[in-house]
Amino acid sequence: QSAMPMAPARNDALFQALGGKPGLQALMDLFVAGLKADKRIGEQFKDTKASYLSEQLVDQVCMATGGPCKYEGADMKTAHAGMGITKGNFNALVEVLQASMDARNIPFATQNQLLALLAPMHRDIITAK
Ligand code: HEM
C-alpha cells in the first residue's frame, strides 16, 4: 500500500510552470543547499552529497509533474526508513521548499500544486513522534 507510486501526471502543465528541466534543476540545487543550511534539519543532510540528492529530486518531481524523466531512486518508504523523521522535520522541509520556490519567483498557485503532490508522501516518510 505505502509502496504505491505517485500516479503519473496527465499532462505536463505543472512541469512547464516549474520551468521544465532547467527550472527544476535550479530549484532543487537551491532546495538542497537550503536543507543543508537549515538550523532545524540541516544535520540530517550532513552526509548527503548535494548533487546526488538534487538529481534524484529533479527526476522524481519531473516524472510526477508530467515531464520526460524517469525516477530510478528508492521509493519514499525505503529511502527514509530508519531516519526517525518527525512531523516537525517534514514541515521544516516543506518550509525550505517554499522559500526556495519564492526565491525562484515560482507563482503561488504553482507552488501549491507541487506541495499538493508531495504532501501525501508524509505517510511513508514520517516514522517518529
Ligand atoms: C515530501 C517530502 C520529501 C521528498 C519528496 C523526499 C525525497 C527524497 C528523495 C527522492 C530521496 C533520494 C532517494 C534515493 O536516493 O533513492 C531522498 C533521500 C533522503 N531524504 Fe528525503 N524526501 C522528503 C522528506 C524528507 C525529510 C522530511 C527528511 C529529513 C528531514 C528527508 C531526509 C532525507 C535523507 C537524509 C535522504 C538521503 C540522502 C542521501 O542519499 O544522503 N527527506 N528524499
Backbone and ligand atoms as CSV (ligand in chain L), in Angstrom:
chain,resi,resn,atom,element,x,y,z
A,1,GLN,N,N,0.836,-1.211,0.000
A,1,GLN,CA,C,0.000,0.000,0.000
A,1,GLN,C,C,0.868,1.257,0.000
A,2,SER,N,N,1.742,1.347,0.981
A,2,SER,CA,C,2.553,2.559,1.066
A,2,SER,C,C,3.599,2.615,-0.040
A,3,ALA,N,N,3.824,1.485,-0.712
A,3,ALA,CA,C,4.802,1.498,-1.801
A,3,ALA,C,C,4.173,1.986,-3.096
A,4,MET,N,N,2.891,2.336,-3.050
A,4,MET,CA,C,2.214,2.793,-4.267
A,4,MET,C,C,2.907,4.030,-4.825
A,5,PRO,N,N,3.324,3.989,-6.080
A,5,PRO,CA,C,3.989,5.163,-6.658
A,5,PRO,C,C,2.991,6.276,-6.909
A,6,MET,N,N,3.521,7.472,-7.094
A,6,MET,CA,C,2.644,8.585,-7.455
A,6,MET,C,C,2.004,8.273,-8.793
A,7,ALA,N,N,0.757,8.646,-8.933
A,7,ALA,CA,C,0.104,8.494,-10.230
A,7,ALA,C,C,0.803,9.409,-11.228
A,8,PRO,N,N,1.017,8.932,-12.459
A,8,PRO,CA,C,1.649,9.803,-13.446
A,8,PRO,C,C,0.747,10.989,-13.782
A,9,ALA,N,N,1.325,12.119,-14.062
A,9,ALA,CA,C,0.539,13.296,-14.417
A,9,ALA,C,C,-0.121,13.075,-15.778
A,10,ARG,N,N,-1.266,13.675,-15.976
A,10,ARG,CA,C,-1.974,13.505,-17.251
A,10,ARG,C,C,-1.434,14.441,-18.327
A,11,ASN,N,N,-0.787,15.527,-17.903
A,11,ASN,CA,C,-0.177,16.427,-18.884
A,11,ASN,C,C,1.031,17.075,-18.210
A,12,ASP,N,N,1.745,17.894,-18.963
A,12,ASP,CA,C,2.982,18.432,-18.384
A,12,ASP,C,C,2.861,19.903,-17.975
A,13,ALA,N,N,1.625,20.349,-17.704
A,13,ALA,CA,C,1.425,21.773,-17.372
A,13,ALA,C,C,2.233,22.192,-16.145
A,14,LEU,N,N,2.214,21.366,-15.106
A,14,LEU,CA,C,2.940,21.740,-13.881
A,14,LEU,C,C,4.456,21.695,-14.128
A,15,PHE,N,N,4.896,20.690,-14.878
A,15,PHE,CA,C,6.320,20.609,-15.249
A,15,PHE,C,C,6.747,21.894,-15.967
A,16,GLN,N,N,5.955,22.343,-16.915
A,16,GLN,CA,C,6.274,23.569,-17.657
A,16,GLN,C,C,6.248,24.792,-16.743
A,17,ALA,N,N,5.245,24.849,-15.846
A,17,ALA,CA,C,5.122,26.001,-14.940
A,17,ALA,C,C,6.336,26.100,-14.007
A,18,LEU,N,N,6.962,24.959,-13.740
A,18,LEU,CA,C,8.144,24.940,-12.877
A,18,LEU,C,C,9.419,25.250,-13.660
A,19,GLY,N,N,9.258,25.552,-14.947
A,19,GLY,CA,C,10.418,25.925,-15.757
A,19,GLY,C,C,11.090,24.754,-16.453
A,20,GLY,N,N,10.361,23.651,-16.593
A,20,GLY,CA,C,10.936,22.496,-17.268
A,20,GLY,C,C,12.147,21.960,-16.515
A,21,LYS,N,N,12.958,21.201,-17.203
A,21,LYS,CA,C,14.110,20.559,-16.548
A,21,LYS,C,C,15.105,21.585,-15.996
A,22,PRO,N,N,15.462,22.639,-16.745
A,22,PRO,CA,C,16.398,23.629,-16.184
A,22,PRO,C,C,15.829,24.334,-14.954
A,23,GLY,N,N,14.528,24.605,-14.979
A,23,GLY,CA,C,13.886,25.245,-13.834
A,23,GLY,C,C,13.933,24.347,-12.616
A,24,LEU,N,N,13.661,23.066,-12.823
A,24,LEU,CA,C,13.689,22.109,-11.715
A,24,LEU,C,C,15.109,21.931,-11.180
A,25,GLN,N,N,16.073,21.915,-12.077
A,25,GLN,CA,C,17.462,21.762,-11.629
A,25,GLN,C,C,17.879,22.942,-10.754
A,26,ALA,N,N,17.544,24.138,-11.186
A,26,ALA,CA,C,17.889,25.328,-10.404
A,26,ALA,C,C,17.165,25.303,-9.059
A,27,LEU,N,N,15.888,24.917,-9.092
A,27,LEU,CA,C,15.098,24.871,-7.855
A,27,LEU,C,C,15.673,23.850,-6.879
A,28,MET,N,N,15.966,22.654,-7.357
A,28,MET,CA,C,16.419,21.593,-6.445
A,28,MET,C,C,17.837,21.844,-5.923
A,29,ASP,N,N,18.687,22.471,-6.720
A,29,ASP,CA,C,20.017,22.842,-6.209
A,29,ASP,C,C,19.873,23.807,-5.028
A,30,LEU,N,N,18.981,24.779,-5.199
A,30,LEU,CA,C,18.730,25.761,-4.143
A,30,LEU,C,C,18.106,25.087,-2.917
A,31,PHE,N,N,17.159,24.202,-3.177
A,31,PHE,CA,C,16.447,23.483,-2.116
A,31,PHE,C,C,17.420,22.652,-1.281
A,32,VAL,N,N,18.255,21.869,-1.933
A,32,VAL,CA,C,19.176,21.004,-1.192
A,32,VAL,C,C,20.194,21.840,-0.413
A,33,ALA,N,N,20.656,22.940,-1.002
A,33,ALA,CA,C,21.555,23.836,-0.269
A,33,ALA,C,C,20.835,24.388,0.959
A,34,GLY,N,N,19.557,24.726,0.786
A,34,GLY,CA,C,18.751,25.243,1.894
A,34,GLY,C,C,18.548,24.207,2.983
A,35,LEU,N,N,18.359,22.956,2.580
A,35,LEU,CA,C,18.200,21.882,3.571
A,35,LEU,C,C,19.469,21.732,4.394
A,36,LYS,N,N,20.607,21.707,3.728
A,36,LYS,CA,C,21.868,21.537,4.440
A,36,LYS,C,C,22.145,22.704,5.389
A,37,ALA,N,N,21.679,23.898,5.018
A,37,ALA,CA,C,21.946,25.090,5.826
A,37,ALA,C,C,20.908,25.307,6.929
A,38,ASP,N,N,19.825,24.533,6.888
A,38,ASP,CA,C,18.725,24.776,7.829
A,38,ASP,C,C,19.104,24.379,9.261
A,39,LYS,N,N,18.817,25.275,10.208
A,39,LYS,CA,C,19.169,25.031,11.613
A,39,LYS,C,C,18.411,23.848,12.195
A,40,ARG,N,N,17.181,23.627,11.717
A,40,ARG,CA,C,16.343,22.567,12.289
A,40,ARG,C,C,16.708,21.189,11.751
A,41,ILE,N,N,16.920,21.059,10.446
A,41,ILE,CA,C,17.086,19.731,9.839
A,41,ILE,C,C,18.388,19.570,9.045
A,42,GLY,N,N,19.217,20.606,9.025
A,42,GLY,CA,C,20.467,20.526,8.271
A,42,GLY,C,C,21.330,19.331,8.661
A,43,GLU,N,N,21.341,19.046,9.963
A,43,GLU,CA,C,22.132,17.928,10.492
A,43,GLU,C,C,21.771,16.602,9.810
A,44,GLN,N,N,20.484,16.454,9.487
A,44,GLN,CA,C,20.023,15.191,8.890
A,44,GLN,C,C,20.548,15.008,7.453
A,45,PHE,N,N,21.050,16.101,6.859
A,45,PHE,CA,C,21.563,16.025,5.489
A,45,PHE,C,C,23.084,16.192,5.426
A,46,LYS,N,N,23.747,16.105,6.582
A,46,LYS,CA,C,25.183,16.445,6.606
A,46,LYS,C,C,26.033,15.481,5.773
A,47,ASP,N,N,25.640,14.206,5.697
A,47,ASP,CA,C,26.425,13.234,4.924
A,47,ASP,C,C,25.910,13.069,3.497
A,48,THR,N,N,24.918,13.868,3.136
A,48,THR,CA,C,24.311,13.752,1.809
A,48,THR,C,C,25.112,14.509,0.764
A,49,LYS,N,N,25.357,13.837,-0.363
A,49,LYS,CA,C,26.009,14.503,-1.494
A,49,LYS,C,C,24.945,15.346,-2.198
A,50,ALA,N,N,25.113,16.660,-2.149
A,50,ALA,CA,C,24.078,17.580,-2.633
A,50,ALA,C,C,23.712,17.315,-4.089
A,51,SER,N,N,24.705,17.122,-4.948
A,51,SER,CA,C,24.414,16.945,-6.374
A,51,SER,C,C,23.598,15.677,-6.616
A,52,TYR,N,N,23.863,14.651,-5.834
A,52,TYR,CA,C,23.121,13.393,-5.988
A,52,TYR,C,C,21.659,13.571,-5.583
A,53,LEU,N,N,21.423,14.139,-4.387
A,53,LEU,CA,C,20.036,14.295,-3.932
A,53,LEU,C,C,19.272,15.229,-4.863
A,54,SER,N,N,19.937,16.284,-5.313
A,54,SER,CA,C,19.289,17.226,-6.223
A,54,SER,C,C,18.843,16.510,-7.506
A,55,GLU,N,N,19.708,15.668,-8.054
A,55,GLU,CA,C,19.348,14.921,-9.274
A,55,GLU,C,C,18.166,13.993,-9.038
A,56,GLN,N,N,18.151,13.336,-7.880
A,56,GLN,CA,C,17.028,12.429,-7.587
A,56,GLN,C,C,15.721,13.214,-7.493
A,57,LEU,N,N,15.791,14.378,-6.836
A,57,LEU,CA,C,14.591,15.200,-6.682
A,57,LEU,C,C,14.114,15.737,-8.033
A,58,VAL,N,N,15.041,16.129,-8.890
A,58,VAL,CA,C,14.665,16.598,-10.232
A,58,VAL,C,C,13.929,15.491,-10.969
A,59,ASP,N,N,14.492,14.284,-10.974
A,59,ASP,CA,C,13.854,13.178,-11.696
A,59,ASP,C,C,12.485,12.841,-11.108
A,60,GLN,N,N,12.416,12.829,-9.771
A,60,GLN,CA,C,11.165,12.471,-9.107
A,60,GLN,C,C,10.070,13.479,-9.428
A,61,VAL,N,N,10.393,14.762,-9.277
A,61,VAL,CA,C,9.376,15.792,-9.490
A,61,VAL,C,C,9.073,15.955,-10.980
A,62,CYS,N,N,10.089,15.826,-11.830
A,62,CYS,CA,C,9.886,15.882,-13.281
A,62,CYS,C,C,8.882,14.816,-13.699
A,63,MET,N,N,9.113,13.599,-13.226
A,63,MET,CA,C,8.209,12.498,-13.592
A,63,MET,C,C,6.801,12.729,-13.036
A,64,ALA,N,N,6.725,13.159,-11.783
A,64,ALA,CA,C,5.418,13.335,-11.136
A,64,ALA,C,C,4.617,14.487,-11.736
A,65,THR,N,N,5.295,15.414,-12.391
A,65,THR,CA,C,4.600,16.564,-12.964
A,65,THR,C,C,4.414,16.433,-14.478
A,66,GLY,N,N,4.684,15.247,-15.003
A,66,GLY,CA,C,4.419,15.004,-16.418
A,66,GLY,C,C,5.587,15.246,-17.342
A,67,GLY,N,N,6.763,15.494,-16.784
A,67,GLY,CA,C,7.944,15.732,-17.609
A,67,GLY,C,C,8.557,14.434,-18.121
A,68,PRO,N,N,9.517,14.558,-19.033
A,68,PRO,CA,C,10.112,13.399,-19.698
A,68,PRO,C,C,11.266,12.792,-18.909
A,69,CYS,N,N,10.989,12.370,-17.676
A,69,CYS,CA,C,12.048,11.820,-16.833
A,69,CYS,C,C,11.564,10.530,-16.199
A,70,LYS,N,N,12.540,9.755,-15.730
A,70,LYS,CA,C,12.218,8.518,-15.040
A,70,LYS,C,C,12.971,8.538,-13.721
A,71,TYR,N,N,12.241,8.529,-12.616
A,71,TYR,CA,C,12.872,8.468,-11.300
A,71,TYR,C,C,13.282,7.026,-11.025
A,72,GLU,N,N,14.555,6.814,-10.757
A,72,GLU,CA,C,15.040,5.454,-10.548
A,72,GLU,C,C,15.583,5.230,-9.141
A,73,GLY,N,N,15.334,6.200,-8.252
A,73,GLY,CA,C,15.764,6.046,-6.865
A,73,GLY,C,C,14.798,5.162,-6.093
A,74,ALA,N,N,15.044,5.069,-4.820
A,74,ALA,CA,C,14.226,4.231,-3.948
A,74,ALA,C,C,12.837,4.842,-3.767
A,75,ASP,N,N,11.855,3.985,-3.454
A,75,ASP,CA,C,10.531,4.507,-3.087
A,75,ASP,C,C,10.683,5.258,-1.764
A,76,MET,N,N,9.726,6.134,-1.465
A,76,MET,CA,C,9.868,7.041,-0.317
A,76,MET,C,C,9.949,6.314,1.018
A,77,LYS,N,N,9.260,5.185,1.143
A,77,LYS,CA,C,9.302,4.445,2.404
A,77,LYS,C,C,10.705,3.867,2.631
A,78,THR,N,N,11.240,3.237,1.597
A,78,THR,CA,C,12.577,2.642,1.692
A,78,THR,C,C,13.651,3.719,1.883
A,79,ALA,N,N,13.521,4.819,1.120
A,79,ALA,CA,C,14.547,5.868,1.148
A,79,ALA,C,C,14.694,6.488,2.541
A,80,HIS,N,N,13.575,6.564,3.282
A,80,HIS,CA,C,13.589,7.260,4.566
A,80,HIS,C,C,13.479,6.319,5.763
A,81,ALA,N,N,13.571,5.034,5.522
A,81,ALA,CA,C,13.442,4.065,6.615
A,81,ALA,C,C,14.557,4.272,7.636
A,82,GLY,N,N,14.193,4.187,8.908
A,82,GLY,CA,C,15.198,4.257,9.958
A,82,GLY,C,C,15.758,5.637,10.232
A,83,MET,N,N,15.218,6.660,9.576
A,83,MET,CA,C,15.733,8.011,9.809
A,83,MET,C,C,15.045,8.702,10.984
A,84,GLY,N,N,13.962,8.127,11.469
A,84,GLY,CA,C,13.251,8.736,12.590
A,84,GLY,C,C,12.730,10.125,12.288
A,85,ILE,N,N,12.203,10.311,11.099
A,85,ILE,CA,C,11.719,11.633,10.674
A,85,ILE,C,C,10.379,11.947,11.345
A,86,THR,N,N,10.311,13.152,11.935
A,86,THR,CA,C,9.101,13.593,12.629
A,86,THR,C,C,8.273,14.526,11.729
A,87,LYS,N,N,7.041,14.784,12.205
A,87,LYS,CA,C,6.177,15.745,11.525
A,87,LYS,C,C,6.856,17.123,11.484
A,88,GLY,N,N,7.526,17.469,12.571
A,88,GLY,CA,C,8.258,18.741,12.615
A,88,GLY,C,C,9.358,18.805,11.566
A,89,ASN,N,N,10.084,17.690,11.393
A,89,ASN,CA,C,11.126,17.620,10.349
A,89,ASN,C,C,10.498,17.822,8.974
A,90,PHE,N,N,9.375,17.136,8.760
A,90,PHE,CA,C,8.701,17.202,7.454
A,90,PHE,C,C,8.233,18.629,7.170
A,91,ASN,N,N,7.617,19.256,8.177
A,91,ASN,CA,C,7.142,20.628,7.987
A,91,ASN,C,C,8.299,21.597,7.732
A,92,ALA,N,N,9.422,21.355,8.378
A,92,ALA,CA,C,10.597,22.209,8.156
A,92,ALA,C,C,11.067,22.072,6.713
A,93,LEU,N,N,11.078,20.838,6.202
A,93,LEU,CA,C,11.490,20.621,4.801
A,93,LEU,C,C,10.546,21.344,3.844
A,94,VAL,N,N,9.260,21.288,4.140
A,94,VAL,CA,C,8.285,21.974,3.279
A,94,VAL,C,C,8.542,23.490,3.302
A,95,GLU,N,N,8.875,24.033,4.476
A,95,GLU,CA,C,9.176,25.469,4.562
A,95,GLU,C,C,10.404,25.845,3.741
A,96,VAL,N,N,11.413,24.975,3.760
A,96,VAL,CA,C,12.619,25.244,2.962
A,96,VAL,C,C,12.273,25.193,1.474
A,97,LEU,N,N,11.410,24.255,1.107
A,97,LEU,CA,C,10.996,24.173,-0.302
A,97,LEU,C,C,10.223,25.428,-0.714
A,98,GLN,N,N,9.327,25.887,0.159
A,98,GLN,CA,C,8.561,27.106,-0.137
A,98,GLN,C,C,9.491,28.305,-0.306
A,99,ALA,N,N,10.475,28.416,0.578
A,99,ALA,CA,C,11.429,29.532,0.486
A,99,ALA,C,C,12.221,29.444,-0.818
A,100,SER,N,N,12.573,28.222,-1.231
A,100,SER,CA,C,13.322,28.032,-2.478
A,100,SER,C,C,12.460,28.421,-3.675
A,101,MET,N,N,11.188,28.061,-3.622
A,101,MET,CA,C,10.279,28.416,-4.726
A,101,MET,C,C,10.048,29.921,-4.770
A,102,ASP,N,N,9.935,30.555,-3.612
A,102,ASP,CA,C,9.828,32.025,-3.564
A,102,ASP,C,C,11.052,32.660,-4.208
A,103,ALA,N,N,12.219,32.145,-3.854
A,103,ALA,CA,C,13.470,32.709,-4.371
A,103,ALA,C,C,13.564,32.551,-5.885
A,104,ARG,N,N,12.909,31.530,-6.430
A,104,ARG,CA,C,12.895,31.302,-7.876
A,104,ARG,C,C,11.711,32.006,-8.544
A,105,ASN,N,N,10.967,32.780,-7.776
A,105,ASN,CA,C,9.793,33.501,-8.302
A,105,ASN,C,C,8.747,32.582,-8.921
A,106,ILE,N,N,8.592,31.407,-8.351
A,106,ILE,CA,C,7.555,30.489,-8.815
A,106,ILE,C,C,6.216,30.960,-8.257
A,107,PRO,N,N,5.224,31.133,-9.123
A,107,PRO,CA,C,3.938,31.671,-8.672
A,107,PRO,C,C,3.303,30.810,-7.566
A,108,PHE,N,N,2.570,31.476,-6.696
A,108,PHE,CA,C,1.975,30.825,-5.527
A,108,PHE,C,C,1.105,29.627,-5.919
A,109,ALA,N,N,0.299,29.766,-6.966
A,109,ALA,CA,C,-0.593,28.672,-7.380
A,109,ALA,C,C,0.226,27.456,-7.824
A,110,THR,N,N,1.326,27.710,-8.509
A,110,THR,CA,C,2.213,26.620,-8.946
A,110,THR,C,C,2.856,25.957,-7.733
A,111,GLN,N,N,3.288,26.788,-6.772
A,111,GLN,CA,C,3.868,26.249,-5.535
A,111,GLN,C,C,2.898,25.288,-4.867
A,112,ASN,N,N,1.646,25.730,-4.782
A,112,ASN,CA,C,0.651,24.906,-4.090
A,112,ASN,C,C,0.377,23.599,-4.816
A,113,GLN,N,N,0.440,23.634,-6.148
A,113,GLN,CA,C,0.233,22.391,-6.902
A,113,GLN,C,C,1.349,21.387,-6.623
A,114,LEU,N,N,2.578,21.888,-6.552
A,114,LEU,CA,C,3.693,20.973,-6.255
A,114,LEU,C,C,3.571,20.443,-4.827
A,115,LEU,N,N,3.250,21.331,-3.890
A,115,LEU,CA,C,3.132,20.891,-2.492
A,115,LEU,C,C,2.028,19.857,-2.329
A,116,ALA,N,N,0.936,20.023,-3.083
A,116,ALA,CA,C,-0.178,19.063,-3.001
A,116,ALA,C,C,0.240,17.686,-3.499
A,117,LEU,N,N,1.174,17.684,-4.439
A,117,LEU,CA,C,1.674,16.425,-4.997
A,117,LEU,C,C,2.581,15.706,-3.988
A,118,LEU,N,N,3.321,16.499,-3.226
A,118,LEU,CA,C,4.291,15.922,-2.292
A,118,LEU,C,C,3.684,15.582,-0.931
A,119,ALA,N,N,2.638,16.320,-0.553
A,119,ALA,CA,C,2.078,16.178,0.802
A,119,ALA,C,C,1.717,14.739,1.178
A,120,PRO,N,N,1.053,13.977,0.289
A,120,PRO,CA,C,0.660,12.615,0.681
A,120,PRO,C,C,1.839,11.703,1.006
A,121,MET,N,N,3.031,12.074,0.582
A,121,MET,CA,C,4.210,11.246,0.861
A,121,MET,C,C,4.532,11.208,2.347
A,122,HIS,N,N,3.923,12.121,3.120
A,122,HIS,CA,C,4.225,12.154,4.552
A,122,HIS,C,C,3.965,10.807,5.208
A,123,ARG,N,N,3.017,10.064,4.663
A,123,ARG,CA,C,2.663,8.762,5.251
A,123,ARG,C,C,3.822,7.773,5.193
A,124,ASP,N,N,4.647,7.895,4.167
A,124,ASP,CA,C,5.776,6.974,4.004
A,124,ASP,C,C,7.058,7.511,4.619
A,125,ILE,N,N,7.084,8.808,4.920
A,125,ILE,CA,C,8.337,9.454,5.319
A,125,ILE,C,C,8.422,9.682,6.827
A,126,ILE,N,N,7.293,10.092,7.433
A,126,ILE,CA,C,7.282,10.349,8.881
A,126,ILE,C,C,7.161,9.038,9.627
A,127,THR,N,N,8.181,8.734,10.443
A,127,THR,CA,C,8.179,7.459,11.165
A,127,THR,C,C,8.408,7.643,12.665
A,128,ALA,N,N,8.447,8.902,13.118
A,128,ALA,CA,C,8.710,9.137,14.536
A,128,ALA,C,C,7.843,10.274,15.069
A,129,LYS,N,N,7.606,10.256,16.374
A,129,LYS,CA,C,6.895,11.352,17.025
A,129,LYS,C,C,7.900,12.443,17.325
L,1,HEM,C1,C,7.862,15.334,0.538
L,1,HEM,C2,C,8.981,15.236,1.231
L,1,HEM,C3,C,10.214,14.509,0.749
L,1,HEM,C4,C,10.561,14.101,-0.508
L,1,HEM,C5,C,9.800,14.278,-1.804
L,1,HEM,C6,C,11.848,13.439,-0.403
L,1,HEM,C7,C,12.542,12.892,-1.471
L,1,HEM,C8,C,13.718,12.184,-1.361
L,1,HEM,C9,C,14.383,11.503,-2.453
L,1,HEM,C10,C,13.897,11.460,-3.891
L,1,HEM,C11,C,15.492,10.931,-1.956
L,1,HEM,C12,C,16.528,10.100,-2.733
L,1,HEM,C13,C,16.214,8.615,-2.595
L,1,HEM,C14,C,17.264,7.745,-3.284
L,1,HEM,O1,O,18.399,8.181,-3.434
L,1,HEM,O2,O,16.948,6.626,-3.687
L,1,HEM,C15,C,15.551,11.262,-0.541
L,1,HEM,C16,C,16.568,10.893,0.336
L,1,HEM,C17,C,16.725,11.417,1.591
L,1,HEM,N1,N,15.813,12.157,2.308
L,1,HEM,FE1,FE,14.021,12.740,1.634
L,1,HEM,N2,N,12.253,13.464,0.901
L,1,HEM,C18,C,11.286,14.111,1.637
L,1,HEM,C19,C,11.319,14.364,3.001
L,1,HEM,C20,C,12.434,14.207,3.799
L,1,HEM,C21,C,12.566,14.709,5.164
L,1,HEM,C22,C,11.463,15.436,5.930
L,1,HEM,C23,C,13.830,14.430,5.569
L,1,HEM,C24,C,14.509,14.755,6.869
L,1,HEM,C25,C,14.366,15.923,7.464
L,1,HEM,C26,C,14.491,13.730,4.472
L,1,HEM,C27,C,15.781,13.262,4.507
L,1,HEM,C28,C,16.381,12.525,3.504
L,1,HEM,C29,C,17.736,11.994,3.581
L,1,HEM,C30,C,18.719,12.188,4.739
L,1,HEM,C31,C,17.956,11.294,2.375
L,1,HEM,C32,C,19.234,10.532,1.961
L,1,HEM,C33,C,20.045,11.418,1.062
L,1,HEM,C34,C,21.379,10.741,0.756
L,1,HEM,O3,O,21.465,9.965,-0.199
L,1,HEM,O4,O,22.319,11.005,1.506
L,1,HEM,N3,N,13.614,13.628,3.432
L,1,HEM,N4,N,14.457,12.008,-0.215
